[in-house]
Amino acid sequence: MKTKFKVNDTIKVNNGVHTDEFDFDISGYVGIIKNISGDNNEFYKIEWDAITLNEMDLSSIQPEALQQYVWCFQLLYENEMELTAERCTAEESKEALNKLYEKIKKKDS
């Protein structure tokens, strides 16, 4: 099945989109498509970019989500996102993610 998006596209989450498991509002988050899966290519794995990661309020994320690191990516459907401009490099996003991992480790200690 032909998809609207491709791996490495930068996307912005549409208004009103919440995570399924933890019911957390992710409207406006920006990330990169890292994988497309499902029988009809309906699932898009999104990893958040550095700006989104740096703006995250970890205190508003449920503890079990923090421990599972599910806050750093999301599976989305095609109708939950739109293409947008790239805002930072993959290296910047990796650095931001590593800093958040360290914050969480300190918090759990």
C-alpha positions as a printed NumPy array, in Angstrom:
array([[ 0.   ,  0.   ,  0.   ],
       [ 1.324,  3.464, -0.921],
       [ 1.915,  5.731,  2.045],
       [ 1.707,  9.504,  2.342],
       [ 4.938,  9.637,  4.358],
       [ 8.322,  7.947,  4.193],
       [11.102,  7.041,  6.633],
       [13.126, 10.121,  7.715],
       [10.29 , 12.567,  6.986],
       [ 9.827, 15.233,  9.669],
       [ 6.251, 15.361, 10.954],
       [ 4.176, 17.433, 13.346],
       [ 1.429, 15.781, 15.402],
       [-2.069, 17.092, 14.684],
       [-4.134, 18.871, 17.357],
       [-6.083, 16.625, 19.687],
       [-3.807, 13.567, 19.436],
       [-3.137, 11.711, 22.706],
       [-0.967,  8.693, 23.451],
       [-3.017,  5.515, 23.636],
       [-1.441,  3.909, 26.662],
       [-1.022,  6.916, 28.964],
       [-3.547,  9.419, 27.515],
       [-0.969, 12.192, 27.267],
       [-1.588, 15.082, 24.84 ],
       [ 1.134, 15.173, 22.184],
       [-0.462, 17.818, 19.923],
       [ 2.233, 19.826, 18.15 ],
       [ 5.104, 17.463, 18.947],
       [ 7.618, 17.21 , 16.099],
       [ 9.63 , 14.137, 15.228],
       [11.171, 11.958, 12.553],
       [ 9.583,  8.847, 11.044],
       [11.95 ,  5.997, 11.861],
       [ 9.884,  3.009, 10.767],
       [ 6.667,  2.171,  8.914],
       [ 4.978, -1.123,  9.787],
       [ 1.707, -3.03 ,  9.914],
       [-0.121, -5.17 ,  7.372],
       [-1.087, -2.048,  5.416],
       [ 1.841,  0.18 ,  6.439],
       [-0.494,  1.917,  8.862],
       [ 1.858,  2.388, 11.833],
       [ 4.53 ,  5.068, 11.843],
       [ 7.179,  4.982, 14.574],
       [ 8.089,  8.563, 15.412],
       [11.136,  9.598, 17.435],
       [10.838, 13.112, 18.849],
       [13.289, 15.785, 17.752],
       [15.626, 17.703, 20.082],
       [13.338, 20.712, 20.431],
       [10.358, 18.551, 21.4  ],
       [12.498, 16.549, 23.838],
       [13.95 , 19.702, 25.409],
       [10.477, 21.183, 25.881],
       [ 9.027, 18.053, 27.519],
       [ 7.813, 18.412, 31.072],
       [ 8.913, 15.113, 32.589],
       [ 6.894, 15.794, 35.738],
       [ 3.691, 15.523, 33.71 ],
       [ 4.615, 12.09 , 32.349],
       [ 3.375,  9.131, 34.401],
       [ 6.16 ,  7.294, 36.285],
       [ 5.521,  3.976, 34.499],
       [ 5.876,  5.743, 31.139],
       [ 9.161,  7.278, 32.262],
       [10.525,  3.917, 33.356],
       [ 9.539,  2.286, 30.053],
       [10.985,  5.173, 28.004],
       [ 7.807,  5.22 , 25.902],
       [ 7.82 ,  9.023, 26.044],
       [10.74 ,  9.259, 23.581],
       [ 8.808,  7.788, 20.646],
       [ 5.241,  7.19 , 19.525],
       [ 3.364,  5.029, 17.037],
       [ 1.028,  7.174, 14.967],
       [-1.451,  6.701, 12.155],
       [-1.183,  8.695,  8.935],
       [-4.214, 10.851,  9.824],
       [-2.604, 11.945, 13.127],
       [ 0.269, 13.904, 11.587],
       [ 1.383, 16.252,  8.836],
       [ 4.693, 16.989,  7.116],
       [ 6.715, 19.858,  8.522],
       [10.182, 21.346,  8.19 ],
       [13.161, 19.752,  9.908],
       [14.135, 21.76 , 13.005],
       [17.341, 20.086, 14.153],
       [19.86 , 17.392, 13.309],
       [19.728, 13.734, 14.291],
       [22.819, 14.317, 16.434],
       [21.103, 17.134, 18.354],
       [18.108, 14.871, 18.975],
       [20.354, 12.074, 20.205],
       [22.097, 14.472, 22.62 ],
       [18.753, 15.746, 23.952],
       [17.543, 12.176, 24.458],
       [20.706, 11.203, 26.34 ],
       [20.327, 14.239, 28.641],
       [16.75 , 13.226, 29.445],
       [17.824,  9.638, 30.156],
       [20.358, 11.002, 32.643],
       [17.718, 13.206, 34.314],
       [15.422, 10.209, 34.724],
       [18.205,  8.027, 36.13 ],
       [19.002, 10.719, 38.736],
       [15.328, 11.062, 39.576],
       [15.018,  7.281, 40.112],
       [18.137,  7.12 , 42.341]])
